[in-house]
């Protein structure tokens, strides 16, 4: 927010908050690009859910749970 307000140069802010200046520029750009979405009508769009990916992730979680249980018993 300080970068948006102009309360110091990017270099000064990066030094003060111990982050790389590029990160400050990226955060500032992301905020400016996405800020208009807060005021748009209709709210957020529903996320697109990939059912195949969900199924694969559930299967993987099941495999990991079985492996974890097996390793705990050893």
C-alpha positions in Angstrom: 0.0 0.0 0.0 2.9 2.3 0.7 4.1 1.8 -2.9 0.6 2.9 -4.1 0.6 5.9 -1.9 4.0 6.9 -3.0 5.4 6.9 0.5 9.0 6.3 -0.7 10.7 4.9 -3.6 10.5 1.2 -4.5 14.2 0.8 -3.4 13.5 2.4 0.0 10.4 0.2 0.5 12.3 -2.9 -0.6 15.0 -2.1 1.9 12.6 -1.3 4.7 10.5 -4.5 4.3 13.4 -6.8 3.2 12.0 -7.8 -0.1 13.3 -7.5 -3.7 12.1 -4.4 -5.5 10.7 -6.6 -8.3 8.3 -8.1 -5.8 7.0 -4.7 -4.8 6.4 -3.8 -8.5 4.6 -7.1 -9.1 2.4 -6.7 -6.0 1.6 -3.1 -7.0 0.7 -4.1 -10.6 -1.4 -7.0 -9.4 -3.3 -4.8 -7.0 -3.9 -2.1 -9.7 -5.0 -4.7 -12.2 -7.4 -6.5 -9.9 -8.8 -3.6 -7.9 -11.5 -2.8 -10.4 -12.9 -6.3 -9.9 -14.0 -5.3 -6.4 -16.4 -2.8 -7.7 -17.8 -4.8 -10.6 -21.4 -6.0 -10.5 -22.3 -9.7 -10.2 -19.6 -10.6 -7.7 -17.0 -13.3 -8.3 -17.2 -15.7 -11.1 -17.6 -19.3 -10.1 -14.3 -21.2 -10.4 -14.1 -23.8 -13.2 -13.8 -27.3 -11.6 -12.1 -29.9 -13.6 -13.8 -33.1 -12.5 -11.1 -35.4 -13.9 -8.5 -33.5 -11.9 -10.6 -33.7 -8.7 -11.0 -37.5 -9.2 -7.3 -37.9 -9.8 -6.5 -35.9 -6.7 -8.9 -37.9 -4.5 -7.3 -41.2 -5.8 -3.8 -39.9 -5.1 -4.9 -38.8 -1.6 -6.3 -42.3 -1.0 -3.0 -43.9 -2.1 -1.0 -41.6 0.2 -3.3 -42.3 3.1 -2.8 -46.1 2.6 1.0 -45.6 2.3 1.1 -43.4 5.4 -0.9 -46.0 7.4 1.4 -48.8 6.3 4.5 -46.8 7.3 3.0 -46.0 10.7 2.5 -49.7 11.4 6.1 -50.6 10.7 
